[in-house]
Amino acid sequence: MFREKDENKVLQIPTIQIRPNRTQPRKTFDEDELRMLSQSIATSGILQPLTVRRISASEYELVAGERRLRAAALAGLTKVPCVLIKCTDKESAVFALLENLQRADLNMFEEARGIERLIRKYNITQEEAAAKLGKKQSTLSNKLRLLKLSFEEQDWILGAGLSERHARALLRIEDPRTRREILSKIVAEGLSAKDTENEVAKLLYEEELLKKPHRESRYVIKDVRIFVNTITKAVDTMRLSGINAESEKHETDEFIEYRVKIPKAAAIKSKNRSA
């Protein structure tokens, strides 16, 4: 039960009574950083209180400050200073995500997954999520697109220390196998984000060129048919002139064969008339 007199006050709360935030977007914590923070806490204490909300008479849920809570536990603290606030599940999820975004503690994929969970769990639009997080809708949409990369690709990108710009460039490649090949090249050759964008642009251009011969072949076939029609019309014209010309057409996968027979007597007669 929430007591109004405790709202927004700094309270010393036993760590055993604090539950982690179920919507915490950050899933990985740097062990070295936690050890350094725990040493600082052991020496100087926690300078910035954690934020919690009451969920029962004796339990609290962490809203913000999981790194400090973990480091405090490593330092052996049994109680931590907390600011008690009153908020809904939805507000708690937003606060947890905002704290990590403001501290830049999330990697690009944790951030995207945190935003996605917020949208799905509370059935809000991208525009509403962007407004709550203080981001442009286009920026948020680009973040969410990163999740189209497989978990394997995400781990590879993070392990190689690649940037979000690298990841966005890779998203332009639709074929997963080709994307992995390019990703392997980026890591092996240490390509910068700009070099990666150029490499992807080159690949897409070459793929487009490979499609062109097929279109050109259709134009060639169309032109051949024009020539065949011209021959057919010529034979018809001879027949109308009284020349009993004959034509045969044979078409295979490799050739179009057209044979025209003109009676020699008719051809000589026509020549004499011209003379």
C-alpha positions as a Markdown table, in Angstrom:
| # | Residue | x | y | z |
|---|---|---|---|---|
| 1 | Met | 0.0 | 0.0 | 0.0 |
| 2 | Phe | 1.4 | 3.4 | -1.0 |
| 3 | Arg | 1.6 | 5.9 | 1.8 |
| 4 | Glu | 1.3 | 9.5 | 0.6 |
| 5 | Lys | 3.7 | 10.8 | 3.3 |
| 6 | Asp | 6.6 | 8.7 | 1.8 |
| 7 | Glu | 6.0 | 9.9 | -1.8 |
| 8 | Asn | 9.2 | 11.5 | -3.3 |
| 9 | Lys | 11.1 | 11.1 | -0.1 |
| 10 | Val | 14.5 | 9.4 | 0.1 |
| 11 | Leu | 14.1 | 6.2 | 2.1 |
| 12 | Gln | 16.6 | 3.5 | 3.1 |
| 13 | Ile | 15.1 | 0.3 | 1.8 |
| 14 | Pro | 16.5 | -3.2 | 2.2 |
| 15 | Thr | 17.9 | -4.6 | -1.0 |
| 16 | Ile | 16.2 | -7.9 | -0.4 |
| 17 | Gln | 12.8 | -6.1 | -0.7 |
| 18 | Ile | 13.6 | -4.6 | -4.2 |
| 19 | Arg | 12.6 | -6.5 | -7.3 |
| 20 | Pro | 14.3 | -5.8 | -10.7 |
| 21 | Asn | 12.2 | -3.9 | -13.2 |
| 22 | Arg | 10.4 | -6.5 | -15.4 |
| 23 | Thr | 10.6 | -4.1 | -18.4 |
| 24 | Gln | 14.3 | -3.3 | -17.9 |
| 25 | Pro | 15.6 | -2.9 | -21.5 |
| 26 | Arg | 19.2 | -3.5 | -20.7 |
| 27 | Lys | 20.1 | -7.2 | -20.5 |
| 28 | Thr | 23.9 | -7.0 | -20.4 |
| 29 | Phe | 26.0 | -5.4 | -17.7 |
| 30 | Asp | 29.7 | -4.8 | -18.0 |
| 31 | Glu | 31.3 | -6.7 | -15.1 |
| 32 | Asp | 34.4 | -4.5 | -14.9 |
| 33 | Glu | 32.2 | -1.4 | -14.7 |
| 34 | Leu | 30.1 | -2.9 | -12.0 |
| 35 | Arg | 33.2 | -3.7 | -9.9 |
| 36 | Met | 34.5 | -0.2 | -10.3 |
| 37 | Leu | 31.1 | 1.2 | -9.3 |
| 38 | Ser | 30.9 | -1.1 | -6.3 |
| 39 | Gln | 34.3 | 0.1 | -5.1 |
| 40 | Ser | 33.2 | 3.7 | -5.5 |
| 41 | Ile | 29.9 | 2.9 | -3.5 |
| 42 | Ala | 31.9 | 1.1 | -0.8 |
| 43 | Thr | 34.1 | 4.2 | -0.4 |
| 44 | Ser | 31.6 | 7.0 | -0.9 |
| 45 | Gly | 28.2 | 5.5 | -0.8 |
| 46 | Ile | 25.4 | 5.9 | -3.3 |
| 47 | Leu | 25.3 | 9.5 | -4.4 |
| 48 | Gln | 22.2 | 9.3 | -6.6 |
| 49 | Pro | 19.3 | 7.4 | -5.0 |
| 50 | Leu | 17.5 | 4.7 | -6.8 |
| 51 | Thr | 13.9 | 5.1 | -7.9 |
| 52 | Val | 11.3 | 2.6 | -6.8 |
| 53 | Arg | 7.6 | 2.1 | -6.6 |
| 54 | Arg | 5.7 | 0.1 | -4.0 |
| 55 | Ile | 4.0 | -3.1 | -5.2 |
| 56 | Ser | 3.0 | -4.6 | -1.9 |
| 57 | Ala | 3.2 | -3.8 | 1.8 |
| 58 | Ser | 6.8 | -5.1 | 1.9 |
| 59 | Glu | 8.0 | -5.2 | -1.7 |
| 60 | Tyr | 9.2 | -2.5 | -4.1 |
| 61 | Glu | 9.9 | -2.6 | -7.8 |
| 62 | Leu | 12.9 | -0.9 | -9.2 |
| 63 | Val | 12.0 | 1.9 | -11.7 |
| 64 | Ala | 15.5 | 3.2 | -12.3 |
| 65 | Gly | 19.0 | 2.4 | -11.0 |
| 66 | Glu | 19.7 | -1.3 | -11.7 |
| 67 | Arg | 23.4 | -0.8 | -12.1 |
| 68 | Arg | 23.6 | 1.0 | -8.7 |
| 69 | Leu | 21.5 | -1.8 | -7.1 |
| 70 | Arg | 23.8 | -4.5 | -8.5 |
| 71 | Ala | 26.9 | -2.6 | -7.5 |
| 72 | Ala | 25.5 | -2.0 | -4.0 |
| 73 | Ala | 25.0 | -5.7 | -3.6 |
| 74 | Leu | 28.6 | -6.4 | -4.7 |
| 75 | Ala | 29.8 | -3.8 | -2.2 |
| 76 | Gly | 27.8 | -5.7 | 0.5 |
| 77 | Leu | 25.2 | -3.0 | 1.2 |
| 78 | Thr | 22.0 | -4.4 | 2.7 |
| 79 | Lys | 20.1 | -1.1 | 2.4 |
| 80 | Val | 20.1 | 1.5 | -0.4 |
| 81 | Pro | 18.7 | 5.0 | -0.6 |
| 82 | Cys | 15.6 | 5.2 | -2.8 |
| 83 | Val | 13.1 | 7.8 | -3.9 |
| 84 | Leu | 9.6 | 6.3 | -3.7 |
| 85 | Ile | 7.2 | 7.3 | -6.5 |
| 86 | Lys | 3.7 | 6.5 | -7.5 |
| 87 | Cys | 3.4 | 5.3 | -11.1 |
| 88 | Thr | 1.6 | 2.8 | -13.4 |
| 89 | Asp | 3.2 | -0.2 | -15.1 |
| 90 | Lys | 3.3 | 1.7 | -18.3 |
| 91 | Glu | 5.0 | 4.7 | -16.7 |
| 92 | Ser | 7.5 | 2.5 | -14.9 |
| 93 | Ala | 8.4 | 0.9 | -18.3 |
| 94 | Val | 8.9 | 4.4 | -19.9 |
| 95 | Phe | 11.0 | 5.6 | -17.0 |
| 96 | Ala | 13.2 | 2.6 | -17.1 |
| 97 | Leu | 13.8 | 3.0 | -20.8 |
| 98 | Leu | 14.3 | 6.8 | -20.5 |
| 99 | Glu | 17.0 | 6.4 | -17.8 |
| 100 | Asn | 19.0 | 4.0 | -20.0 |
| 101 | Leu | 18.6 | 6.2 | -23.1 |
| 102 | Gln | 19.7 | 9.3 | -21.3 |
| 103 | Arg | 22.7 | 7.5 | -19.8 |
| 104 | Ala | 23.5 | 5.9 | -23.2 |
| 105 | Asp | 23.9 | 2.6 | -21.4 |
| 106 | Leu | 22.0 | 0.6 | -24.0 |
| 107 | Asn | 23.4 | -0.9 | -27.1 |
| 108 | Met | 21.5 | -0.2 | -30.3 |
| 109 | Phe | 19.6 | -3.5 | -30.3 |
| 110 | Glu | 18.7 | -3.4 | -26.6 |
| 111 | Glu | 17.3 | 0.1 | -27.2 |
| 112 | Ala | 15.3 | -1.1 | -30.2 |
| 113 | Arg | 13.9 | -4.1 | -28.3 |
| 114 | Gly | 13.0 | -1.9 | -25.3 |
| 115 | Ile | 11.0 | 0.4 | -27.6 |
| 116 | Glu | 9.4 | -2.6 | -29.3 |
| 117 | Arg | 8.3 | -4.1 | -26.0 |
| 118 | Leu | 6.9 | -0.8 | -24.9 |
| 119 | Ile | 4.8 | -0.5 | -28.1 |
| 120 | Arg | 3.6 | -4.1 | -28.0 |
| 121 | Lys | 2.9 | -4.4 | -24.3 |
| 122 | Tyr | 0.9 | -1.2 | -24.0 |
| 123 | Asn | -0.6 | -1.2 | -27.5 |
| 124 | Ile | 0.6 | 2.3 | -28.4 |
| 125 | Thr | 1.6 | 3.6 | -31.8 |
| 126 | Gln | 5.1 | 4.5 | -32.8 |
| 127 | Glu | 4.1 | 8.2 | -32.7 |
| 128 | Glu | 2.9 | 7.9 | -29.1 |
| 129 | Ala | 6.1 | 6.0 | -28.1 |
| 130 | Ala | 8.2 | 8.7 | -29.8 |
| 131 | Ala | 6.4 | 11.5 | -28.0 |
| 132 | Lys | 6.9 | 9.7 | -24.6 |
| 133 | Leu | 10.6 | 9.1 | -25.3 |
| 134 | Gly | 11.3 | 12.6 | -26.7 |
| 135 | Lys | 12.3 | 11.2 | -30.1 |
| 136 | Lys | 11.3 | 11.9 | -33.7 |
| 137 | Gln | 9.0 | 9.2 | -35.1 |
| 138 | Ser | 11.4 | 8.7 | -38.1 |
| 139 | Thr | 14.3 | 8.1 | -35.6 |
| 140 | Leu | 12.3 | 5.6 | -33.6 |
| 141 | Ser | 11.2 | 3.8 | -36.8 |
| 142 | Asn | 14.8 | 3.5 | -37.9 |
| 143 | Lys | 15.7 | 2.1 | -34.5 |
| 144 | Leu | 13.0 | -0.6 | -34.8 |
| 145 | Arg | 14.2 | -1.6 | -38.3 |
| 146 | Leu | 17.5 | -2.8 | -36.7 |
| 147 | Leu | 15.6 | -5.8 | -35.3 |
| 148 | Lys | 15.2 | -7.2 | -38.9 |
| 149 | Leu | 18.8 | -8.3 | -38.5 |
| 150 | Ser | 19.1 | -11.8 | -37.0 |
| 151 | Phe | 20.3 | -12.4 | -33.5 |
| 152 | Glu | 23.5 | -13.9 | -34.9 |
| 153 | Glu | 24.1 | -10.8 | -37.0 |
| 154 | Gln | 23.4 | -8.5 | -34.0 |
| 155 | Asp | 25.9 | -10.4 | -31.8 |
| 156 | Trp | 28.4 | -10.2 | -34.6 |
| 157 | Ile | 28.0 | -6.5 | -35.1 |
| 158 | Leu | 28.2 | -5.8 | -31.3 |
| 159 | Gly | 31.2 | -8.1 | -30.9 |
| 160 | Ala | 33.1 | -6.3 | -33.7 |
| 161 | Gly | 32.3 | -2.9 | -32.3 |
| 162 | Leu | 30.4 | -1.8 | -35.4 |
| 163 | Ser | 28.2 | 1.3 | -35.3 |
| 164 | Glu | 24.5 | 1.8 | -35.9 |
| 165 | Arg | 25.4 | 3.3 | -39.3 |
| 166 | His | 27.1 | 0.0 | -40.2 |
| 167 | Ala | 23.9 | -1.9 | -39.2 |
| 168 | Arg | 21.6 | 0.4 | -41.2 |
| 169 | Ala | 23.8 | 0.0 | -44.3 |
| 170 | Leu | 23.5 | -3.8 | -44.0 |
| 171 | Leu | 19.7 | -3.6 | -43.8 |
| 172 | Arg | 19.7 | -2.5 | -47.5 |
| 173 | Ile | 20.7 | -6.1 | -48.4 |
| 174 | Glu | 17.7 | -8.3 | -48.4 |
| 175 | Asp | 19.3 | -11.7 | -49.0 |
| 176 | Pro | 20.5 | -13.0 | -45.6 |
| 177 | Arg | 23.4 | -15.0 | -47.1 |
| 178 | Thr | 24.7 | -12.0 | -49.0 |
| 179 | Arg | 24.3 | -9.8 | -45.9 |
| 180 | Arg | 26.4 | -12.2 | -43.9 |
| 181 | Glu | 29.1 | -12.3 | -46.6 |
| 182 | Ile | 29.3 | -8.5 | -46.6 |
| 183 | Leu | 29.3 | -8.4 | -42.8 |
| 184 | Ser | 32.2 | -10.9 | -42.7 |
| 185 | Lys | 34.1 | -8.6 | -45.1 |
| 186 | Ile | 33.4 | -5.5 | -43.0 |
| 187 | Val | 34.8 | -7.2 | -39.9 |
| 188 | Ala | 37.8 | -8.9 | -41.6 |
| 189 | Glu | 38.8 | -5.7 | -43.4 |
| 190 | Gly | 37.9 | -3.2 | -40.7 |
| 191 | Leu | 35.7 | -1.2 | -43.0 |
| 192 | Ser | 34.4 | 2.2 | -41.7 |
| 193 | Ala | 30.7 | 3.1 | -41.8 |
| 194 | Lys | 31.3 | 5.1 | -45.0 |
| 195 | Asp | 33.3 | 2.3 | -46.7 |
| 196 | Thr | 30.5 | -0.1 | -45.7 |
| 197 | Glu | 27.8 | 2.1 | -47.3 |
| 198 | Asn | 29.9 | 2.3 | -50.5 |
| 199 | Glu | 30.4 | -1.4 | -50.5 |
| 200 | Val | 26.7 | -2.0 | -50.1 |
| 201 | Ala | 25.9 | 0.5 | -52.8 |
| 202 | Lys | 28.4 | -1.1 | -55.2 |
| 203 | Leu | 26.8 | -4.6 | -54.5 |
| 204 | Leu | 23.3 | -3.3 | -55.2 |
| 205 | Tyr | 24.4 | -1.6 | -58.4 |
| 206 | Glu | 26.1 | -4.8 | -59.6 |
| 207 | Glu | 22.9 | -6.8 | -58.8 |
| 208 | Glu | 20.9 | -4.3 | -60.8 |
| 209 | Leu | 23.2 | -4.6 | -63.8 |
| 210 | Leu | 22.8 | -8.4 | -63.8 |
| 211 | Lys | 19.1 | -7.9 | -64.3 |
| 212 | Lys | 19.5 | -5.6 | -67.3 |
| 213 | Pro | 20.5 | -8.3 | -69.9 |
| 214 | His | 17.2 | -10.0 | -69.4 |
| 215 | Arg | 15.3 | -6.9 | -70.2 |
| 216 | Glu | 17.5 | -6.2 | -73.2 |
| 217 | Ser | 17.0 | -9.7 | -74.5 |
| 218 | Arg | 13.2 | -9.1 | -74.6 |
| 219 | Tyr | 13.8 | -6.0 | -76.7 |
| 220 | Val | 16.0 | -8.0 | -79.1 |
| 221 | Ile | 13.3 | -10.7 | -79.5 |
| 222 | Lys | 10.8 | -7.9 | -80.2 |
| 223 | Asp | 13.1 | -6.5 | -82.9 |
| 224 | Val | 13.5 | -9.9 | -84.6 |
| 225 | Arg | 9.8 | -10.3 | -84.8 |
| 226 | Ile | 9.6 | -7.0 | -86.6 |
| 227 | Phe | 12.1 | -8.4 | -89.2 |
| 228 | Val | 10.1 | -11.6 | -89.5 |
| 229 | Asn | 6.9 | -9.6 | -90.1 |
| 230 | Thr | 8.7 | -7.6 | -92.8 |
| 231 | Ile | 9.6 | -10.8 | -94.6 |
| 232 | Thr | 6.0 | -12.1 | -94.3 |
| 233 | Lys | 4.6 | -8.9 | -95.7 |
| 234 | Ala | 7.1 | -9.0 | -98.6 |
| 235 | Val | 5.9 | -12.6 | -99.5 |
| 236 | Asp | 2.3 | -11.4 | -99.3 |
| 237 | Thr | 3.1 | -8.5 | -101.6 |
| 238 | Met | 4.7 | -10.9 | -104.2 |
| 239 | Arg | 1.6 | -13.1 | -104.1 |
| 240 | Leu | -0.7 | -10.1 | -104.7 |
| 241 | Ser | 1.5 | -9.2 | -107.7 |
| 242 | Gly | 1.0 | -12.7 | -109.2 |
| 243 | Ile | 4.2 | -14.3 | -108.1 |
| 244 | Asn | 3.5 | -17.6 | -106.4 |
| 245 | Ala | 6.1 | -17.2 | -103.7 |
| 246 | Glu | 6.2 | -19.7 | -100.8 |
| 247 | Ser | 7.6 | -19.3 | -97.3 |
| 248 | Glu | 8.5 | -21.7 | -94.5 |
| 249 | Lys | 9.4 | -20.7 | -91.0 |
| 250 | His | 11.1 | -23.0 | -88.4 |
| 251 | Glu | 11.9 | -21.8 | -84.9 |
| 252 | Thr | 14.1 | -23.6 | -82.3 |
| 253 | Asp | 15.6 | -22.5 | -79.0 |
| 254 | Glu | 18.7 | -21.2 | -80.8 |
| 255 | Phe | 17.5 | -20.1 | -84.3 |
| 256 | Ile | 14.6 | -18.7 | -86.3 |
| 257 | Glu | 14.9 | -20.1 | -89.8 |
| 258 | Tyr | 12.9 | -18.5 | -92.6 |
| 259 | Arg | 13.0 | -19.9 | -96.1 |
| 260 | Val | 11.4 | -18.2 | -99.1 |
| 261 | Lys | 10.9 | -19.8 | -102.5 |
| 262 | Ile | 10.2 | -17.7 | -105.6 |
| 263 | Pro | 9.5 | -19.4 | -109.0 |
| 264 | Lys | 12.4 | -18.6 | -111.3 |
| 265 | Ala | 10.1 | -18.1 | -114.3 |
| 266 | Ala | 8.1 | -15.5 | -112.4 |
| 267 | Ala | 11.3 | -13.7 | -111.3 |
| 268 | Ile | 12.6 | -13.6 | -115.0 |
| 269 | Lys | 9.3 | -12.4 | -116.3 |
| 270 | Ser | 9.3 | -9.6 | -113.7 |
| 271 | Lys | 12.8 | -8.6 | -114.7 |
| 272 | Asn | 11.9 | -8.4 | -118.4 |
| 273 | Arg | 9.0 | -6.2 | -117.6 |
| 274 | Ser | 11.2 | -3.9 | -115.7 |
| 275 | Ala | 13.6 | -3.7 | -118.7 |
